[in-house]
Amino acid sequence: MKLFTTAKISPVGKVNANDLKKWGMNILVFSAPVLIVFFGQLAKGVPVQEAWPITLIALYGALVDLFRKFSSGK
């Protein structure tokens, strides 16, 4: 149980460096499949104007995760 008592959680309204590192890793993990689909569409000849909206999914997920970390401090 010592793990739970020594964990550093940022207070509400602030994000510490550890939270930012976790956020960066989440961006890499969860946006990679979306970017694979995006570049796959480009490779098949889909114009960029029609393919770029898929990247909004990755952006939306990253922003949601950041705001969740920002507001869920203890």
C-alpha positions in Angstrom: 0.0 0.0 0.0 3.0 2.3 0.2 2.7 2.8 -3.5 -0.5 4.7 -3.1 0.9 7.0 -0.4 4.0 8.0 -2.2 2.5 8.7 -5.6 2.8 12.3 -6.6 -0.5 13.6 -7.9 -0.8 17.1 -9.1 -3.3 19.3 -7.4 -6.5 20.4 -9.2 -5.7 23.1 -11.8 -2.1 22.2 -12.1 -0.2 19.6 -14.1 3.2 18.4 -12.8 6.1 17.1 -14.9 5.2 13.5 -14.3 1.6 14.1 -15.6 3.0 15.7 -18.7 5.3 12.7 -19.4 2.3 10.4 -19.0 0.3 12.6 -21.4 3.1 12.5 -24.0 3.2 8.7 -23.8 -0.6 8.6 -24.2 -0.3 10.8 -27.3 2.3 8.4 -28.8 0.3 5.3 -28.0 -3.2 6.4 -28.9 -2.5 8.6 -31.9 -0.3 6.2 -33.7 -3.2 4.1 -35.1 -5.0 7.2 -36.3 -1.8 8.5 -38.0 -1.4 5.1 -39.7 -4.8 5.4 -41.2 -4.2 8.9 -42.3 -0.9 8.1 -44.0 -2.5 4.9 -45.5 -5.2 7.1 -47.0 -2.6 9.4 -48.5 -0.7 6.4 -49.9 -3.9 5.2 -51.6 -4.2 8.6 -53.4 -6.8 10.3 -51.2 -6.3 14.1 -51.4 -5.1 15.7 -48.1 -8.2 17.9 -48.0 -10.3 14.7 -47.7 -7.9 12.7 -45.4 -7.0 15.3 -42.7 -10.3 15.1 -40.7 -9.2 11.7 -39.4 -6.4 13.4 -37.5 -9.0 15.4 -35.6 -9.7 12.2 -33.7 -6.1 12.1 -32.4 -6.2 15.8 -31.5 -9.5 15.4 -29.7 -8.2 12.4 -27.7 -5.0 14.3 -26.7 -6.9 17.4 -25.6 -9.4 15.3 -23.6 -6.6 13.5 -21.8 -4.8 16.7 -21.0 -7.9 18.3 -19.6 -8.7 15.2 -17.6 -5.2 15.3 -16.0 -5.6 19.0 -15.4 -8.9 18.7 -13.6 -8.5 15.3 -11.7 -5.9 16.3 -9.2 -6.2 15.4 -5.6 
